[in-house]
Amino acid sequence: MEPDGARWGFSRVKNEGDKKALLSVLKTMSQATPRLTWIMYDESNGGHELVLKGGSSVGSG
């Protein structure tokens, strides 16, 4: 299920350095939008999810 107004994005990273840089940007965006929940899905490690809210990790799976 997807809530109304949900937005999807896609980023392809080439290495761990790119991955760290992307996470840094997403954490900054999350800090700037504290009412939003950001869910990242990493296909490279078996589908690990990271959930950010207010710039902090609030869950993973």
DSSP file (Angstrom, degrees, kcal/mol; ACC not computed):
  #  RESIDUE AA STRUCTURE BP1 BP2  ACC     N-H-->O    O-->H-N    N-H-->O    O-->H-N    TCO  KAPPA ALPHA  PHI   PSI    X-CA   Y-CA   Z-CA
    1    1 A M              0   0    0      0, 0.0     0, 0.0     0, 0.0     0, 0.0   0.000 360.0 360.0 360.0 145.8    0.0    0.0    0.0
    2    2 A E        -     0   0    0      4,-0.0     3,-0.1     0, 0.0     4,-0.0  -0.992 360.0-124.6-130.1 127.1    1.1    3.5   -0.8
    3    3 A P    >   -     0   0    0      0, 0.0     3,-1.9     0, 0.0     2,-0.0  -0.305  40.4 -88.1 -68.8 154.3   -0.2    6.6    0.9
    4    4 A D  T 3  S+     0   0    0      1,-0.3     0, 0.0    -2,-0.0     0, 0.0  -0.346 115.7  23.7 -56.9 138.8   -1.6    9.4   -1.2
    5    5 A G  T 3  S+     0   0    0      1,-0.3    -1,-0.3    -3,-0.1     2,-0.0   0.480  85.0 151.7  83.1   2.4    1.1   11.9   -2.2
    6    6 A A    <   -     0   0    0     -3,-1.9     2,-0.4     1,-0.0    -1,-0.3  -0.379  29.7-154.1 -65.6 145.2    3.9    9.3   -1.9
    7    7 A R        -     0   0    0     -2,-0.0     2,-0.3     2,-0.0    -1,-0.0  -0.946   3.2-152.2-124.1 144.7    6.8    9.9   -4.2
    8    8 A W        +     0   0    0     -2,-0.4     2,-0.3     2,-0.0     0, 0.0  -0.870  14.5 175.8-114.5 148.4    9.3    7.5   -5.6
    9    9 A G        -     0   0    0     -2,-0.3     2,-0.4     2,-0.0    -2,-0.0  -0.947  13.9-150.3-143.4 165.1   12.9    8.1   -6.7
   10   10 A F        -     0   0    0     -2,-0.3     2,-0.4     2,-0.0    -2,-0.0  -0.998  11.0-179.6-141.8 134.0   15.8    5.9   -8.0
   11   11 A S        -     0   0    0     -2,-0.4     2,-0.5     2,-0.0    -2,-0.0  -1.000  13.6-153.5-133.4 136.4   19.5    6.3   -7.6
   12   12 A R        -     0   0    0     -2,-0.4     2,-0.4     6,-0.0    -2,-0.0  -0.940  13.8-165.1-108.5 125.9   22.2    4.0   -9.0
   13   13 A V        -     0   0    0     -2,-0.5     3,-0.1     1,-0.1    -2,-0.0  -0.864  14.4-158.2-111.8 147.3   25.5    4.0   -7.1
   14   14 A K  S    S-     0   0    0     -2,-0.4     2,-0.3     1,-0.1    -1,-0.1   0.722  70.8  -4.3 -95.0 -24.8   28.7    2.6   -8.4
   15   15 A N  S  > S-     0   0    0      1,-0.0     4,-2.0     0, 0.0    -1,-0.1  -0.911  82.1 -82.4-157.6 179.2   30.6    2.0   -5.2
   16   16 A E  H  > S+     0   0    0     -2,-0.3     4,-2.6     1,-0.2     5,-0.2   0.837 122.8  58.1 -63.7 -33.2   30.6    2.4   -1.4
   17   17 A G  H  > S+     0   0    0      2,-0.2     4,-2.2     1,-0.2    -1,-0.2   0.926 108.1  45.5 -62.5 -44.8   31.8    6.0   -1.7
   18   18 A D  H  > S+     0   0    0      2,-0.2     4,-2.6     1,-0.2    -2,-0.2   0.891 111.8  53.3 -63.1 -39.7   28.8    6.9   -3.9
   19   19 A K  H  X S+     0   0    0     -4,-2.0     4,-2.4     2,-0.2    -2,-0.2   0.916 109.8  47.0 -63.1 -44.2   26.5    5.0   -1.5
   20   20 A K  H  X S+     0   0    0     -4,-2.6     4,-2.1     2,-0.2    -1,-0.2   0.901 112.4  50.3 -64.3 -41.0   27.8    7.0    1.6
   21   21 A A  H  X S+     0   0    0     -4,-2.2     4,-2.1     2,-0.2    -2,-0.2   0.917 110.7  49.1 -63.7 -43.0   27.5   10.3   -0.3
   22   22 A L  H  X S+     0   0    0     -4,-2.6     4,-2.6     1,-0.2    -2,-0.2   0.925 110.4  50.3 -62.4 -45.1   23.9    9.5   -1.3
   23   23 A L  H  X S+     0   0    0     -4,-2.4     4,-2.4     1,-0.2    -1,-0.2   0.879 108.4  53.5 -61.4 -37.4   23.0    8.6    2.3
   24   24 A S  H  X S+     0   0    0     -4,-2.1     4,-2.1     2,-0.2    -1,-0.2   0.926 110.5  46.3 -62.0 -44.9   24.5   11.8    3.5
   25   25 A V  H  X S+     0   0    0     -4,-2.1     4,-2.5     1,-0.2    -2,-0.2   0.919 112.7  49.9 -63.3 -44.2   22.3   13.8    1.0
   26   26 A L  H  X S+     0   0    0     -4,-2.6     4,-2.3     1,-0.2    -2,-0.2   0.875 109.3  51.4 -65.3 -36.9   19.2   11.9    2.0
   27   27 A K  H  X S+     0   0    0     -4,-2.4     4,-2.2     2,-0.2    -1,-0.2   0.910 110.6  49.2 -64.4 -41.1   19.8   12.4    5.7
   28   28 A T  H  X S+     0   0    0     -4,-2.1     4,-1.7     2,-0.2    -2,-0.2   0.916 111.7  48.2 -63.7 -42.9   20.2   16.2    5.0
   29   29 A M  H  X S+     0   0    0     -4,-2.5     4,-0.8     1,-0.2    -1,-0.2   0.882 110.3  52.6 -64.1 -37.5   17.0   16.2    3.0
   30   30 A S  H >< S+     0   0    0     -4,-2.3    24,-0.6     1,-0.2     3,-0.5   0.883 106.9  52.1 -65.4 -38.9   15.3   14.3    5.8
   31   31 A Q  H 3< S+     0   0    0     -4,-2.2    -1,-0.2    23,-0.2    -2,-0.2   0.874 109.0  50.9 -63.0 -36.8   16.4   16.9    8.4
   32   32 A A  H 3< S+     0   0    0     -4,-1.7    -1,-0.2     1,-0.3    -2,-0.2   0.661 117.1  40.0 -76.0 -16.0   15.0   19.6    6.2
   33   33 A T    X<  +     0   0    0     -4,-0.8     3,-2.0    -3,-0.5    21,-0.4  -0.541  67.3 165.8-130.7  66.1   11.6   17.8    6.0
   34   34 A P  T 3  S+     0   0    0      0, 0.0    -1,-0.1     0, 0.0    -2,-0.1   0.690  72.6  61.2 -62.7 -19.4   11.0   16.4    9.5
   35   35 A R  T 3  S+     0   0    0     18,-0.1     2,-0.3     2,-0.0    -5,-0.0   0.653  94.3  80.3 -81.0 -12.7    7.3   15.6    8.9
   36   36 A L  S <  S-     0   0    0     -3,-2.0    18,-0.6    -6,-0.2     2,-0.5  -0.653  71.0-141.3 -95.1 149.9    8.2   13.2    6.0
   37   37 A T  E     -A   53   0A   0     -2,-0.3     2,-0.5    16,-0.1    16,-0.2  -0.944  14.1-155.7-108.0 129.0    9.4    9.6    6.4
   38   38 A W  E     -A   52   0A   0     14,-3.0    14,-3.2    -2,-0.5     2,-0.5  -0.911   6.8-168.0-107.7 126.4   12.1    8.5    3.9
   39   39 A I  E     -A   51   0A   0     -2,-0.5     2,-0.4    12,-0.2    12,-0.2  -0.965   2.7-167.1-118.5 119.5   12.4    4.8    3.1
   40   40 A M  E     -A   50   0A   0     10,-3.2    10,-2.4    -2,-0.5     2,-0.5  -0.888   3.5-161.1-107.5 136.3   15.4    3.5    1.3
   41   41 A Y  E     -A   49   0A   0     -2,-0.4     2,-0.7     8,-0.2     8,-0.2  -0.974   4.3-157.4-118.9 120.5   15.6    0.1   -0.2
   42   42 A D  E > > -A   48   0A   0      6,-3.1     5,-1.5    -2,-0.5     6,-0.9  -0.859  10.3-176.3-104.8 106.3   19.0   -1.3   -1.1
   43   43 A E  G > 5S+     0   0    0     -2,-0.7     3,-1.0     1,-0.2    -1,-0.1   0.711  76.1  71.0 -71.8 -20.2   18.9   -4.1   -3.7
   44   44 A S  G 3 5S+     0   0    0      1,-0.2    -1,-0.2     2,-0.1    -2,-0.0   0.658 101.3  42.3 -75.5 -14.1   22.6   -4.8   -3.5
   45   45 A N  G < 5S-     0   0    0     -3,-0.9    -1,-0.2     3,-0.1    -2,-0.1  -0.080 131.0 -76.7-124.6  36.3   22.4   -6.4    0.0
   46   46 A G  T < 5S-     0   0    0     -3,-1.0    -3,-0.2     1,-0.2    -2,-0.1   0.645  90.9 -53.4  84.1  15.1   19.3   -8.6   -0.3
   47   47 A G  S   <S+     0   0    0     -5,-1.5    -4,-0.2     1,-0.2    -1,-0.2   0.780  74.2 178.2  93.5  28.6   16.7   -5.8    0.1
   48   48 A H  E     -A   42   0A   0     -6,-0.9    -6,-3.1    -7,-0.1     2,-0.4  -0.411  14.7-150.4 -63.3 136.3   17.8   -4.1    3.3
   49   49 A E  E     -A   41   0A   0     -8,-0.2    12,-1.7    -2,-0.1     2,-0.4  -0.882  10.1-165.3-110.0 144.0   15.5   -1.1    4.1
   50   50 A L  E     -AB  40  60A   0    -10,-2.4   -10,-3.2    -2,-0.4     2,-0.5  -0.999   7.2-157.5-125.7 130.8   16.5    2.0    6.0
   51   51 A V  E     -AB  39  59A   0      8,-2.7     7,-2.9    -2,-0.4     8,-0.9  -0.942  10.6-172.1-113.4 124.4   13.9    4.4    7.4
   52   52 A L  E     +AB  38  57A   0    -14,-3.2   -14,-3.0    -2,-0.5     2,-0.3  -0.913  10.9 170.0-116.2 141.9   14.8    8.0    8.1
   53   53 A K  E >  S-AB  37  56A   0      3,-2.4     3,-1.5    -2,-0.4   -16,-0.1  -0.930  75.8  -4.2-148.3 125.8   12.7   10.7    9.8
   54   54 A G  T 3  S-     0   0    0    -24,-0.6   -23,-0.2   -18,-0.6     3,-0.1   0.773 129.5 -58.2  63.6  26.1   14.0   14.1   10.9
   55   55 A G  T 3  S+     0   0    0      1,-0.3     2,-0.3   -29,-0.1    -1,-0.3   0.420 117.3 102.0  86.5  -1.3   17.5   13.0    9.8
   56   56 A S  E <  S-B   53   0A   0     -3,-1.5    -3,-2.4   -26,-0.1     2,-0.4  -0.865  78.4-107.6-118.1 150.6   17.7   10.0   12.1
   57   57 A S  E     +B   52   0A   0     -2,-0.3    -5,-0.2    -5,-0.2     3,-0.1  -0.609  34.9 173.2 -72.7 126.5   17.3    6.3   11.4
   58   58 A V  E     -     0   0A   0     -7,-2.9     2,-0.3    -2,-0.4    -6,-0.2   0.296  62.5 -11.1-117.0   5.9   14.0    5.2   12.9
   59   59 A G  E     -B   51   0A   0     -8,-0.9    -8,-2.7   -10,-0.0    -1,-0.4  -0.892  51.3-166.0 171.5 160.3   14.0    1.6   11.6
   60   60 A S  E      B   50   0A   0     -2,-0.3   -10,-0.2   -10,-0.2   -12,-0.0  -0.975 360.0 360.0-155.4 162.9   15.5   -0.9    9.3
   61   61 A G              0   0    0    -12,-1.7   -11,-0.1    -2,-0.3    -1,-0.1   0.354 360.0 360.0-162.4 360.0   14.7   -4.3    8.0
